[in-house]
Amino acid sequence: MGRKVTLATCSLNQWALDFEGNLDRILESIEISKNHGAKYRLGPELEICGYGCADHFYESDTLLHSFQVLRKLLESPITEDIICDVGMPIMHHNVRYNCRVLFLNRKILLIRPKMLMANYGNYREMRWFSPWNQLRKVEEYFLPRMIQEVTGQDTVPFGDCVLSTKDTCIGTEICAELWNPRSPHIQMGLDGVEIFTNSSASHHELRKADQRVNLIKSATTKTGGIYLYANQRGCDGDRVYYDGCAMVAINGDIVARGAQFSLNDVVLLCLLKET
Ligand SMILES: NC(=O)CC[C@H](N)C(=O)O
């Protein structure tokens, strides 16, 4: 029997180290997603602290303030009854990772660290982050006390894992992972993942939007299923321009595409799909 799912992705004008502004834009995007009836909301890469924090990623304050924002998100009534997928840097066993945090109703479901890094052209991720290179391996992550107080959890799964729900299975990809010949969506697709997500901070270059479209089409042509793409939009305090253009693809076709050069801080794309 077919079931309906409503999913939301977005592009946000996040700024490096603008923790309060970034929080407001994340909450706004979650609120709009909920108004559209979405049960899952995806945002861009490292949206809590901003992608372009550069050597500020070395500062423990950047990680601390990211957790403070995560706590505010967990506590907010706006995040109730919707799976929120947000990006932030997290230190695990004294190693810094570029992560997605998935949570629902004040419980963290999983933390997924980036596995294939962007370390070419304008990107220098290996300077600040280590890749998680343990395929299908999950460890226990001890939550900081300020998060434990809200979630009531001591530890949560951290690693290469997917989210299984009663109806479907959601797998995460982070930006450059889509651009790599070892893209996780291939194995995830073989493992039964139906909804693939990609949180990006992909800057504008001529004809790069077309490359993204081709990569996403090709991914879902091979695996089938839904692919949600979120991107940063704006300058992020850097000297590049991220051009948004959130997208949704189904079985090889792009079915929705957000504005590429919008002047709005929050651009949301919503999809209602019968599965
Ligand atoms: N942040 C990233 O991982 C970006 C890498 C990718 N090549 C892109 O431009 O989209």
The ligand as an SDF file (V2000), in Angstrom:
LIG
                    3D

 10  9  0  0  0  0  0  0  0  0999 V2000
   31.7640   21.2900    0.6890 N   0  0  0  0  0  0  0  0  0  0  0  0
   32.0440   20.3540   -0.2250 C   0  0  0  0  0  0  0  0  0  0  0  0
   32.2200   19.1840    0.1050 O   0  0  0  0  0  0  0  0  0  0  0  0
   32.0780   20.8140   -1.6720 C   0  0  0  0  0  0  0  0  0  0  0  0
   32.6670   19.8660   -2.6740 C   0  0  0  0  0  0  0  0  0  0  0  0
   32.0540   19.7810   -4.0550 C   0  0  0  0  0  0  0  0  0  0  0  0
   33.0520   19.5180   -5.0560 N   0  0  0  0  0  0  0  0  0  0  0  0
   31.2020   20.9510   -4.4750 C   0  0  0  0  0  0  0  0  0  0  0  0
   31.6970   21.9220   -4.9790 O   0  0  0  0  0  0  0  0  0  0  0  0
   30.0120   20.8820   -4.3300 O   0  0  0  0  0  0  0  0  0  0  0  0
  1  2  1  0
  2  3  2  0
  2  4  1  0
  4  5  1  0
  5  6  1  0
  6  7  1  0
  6  8  1  0
  8  9  2  0
  8 10  1  0
M  END
$$$$
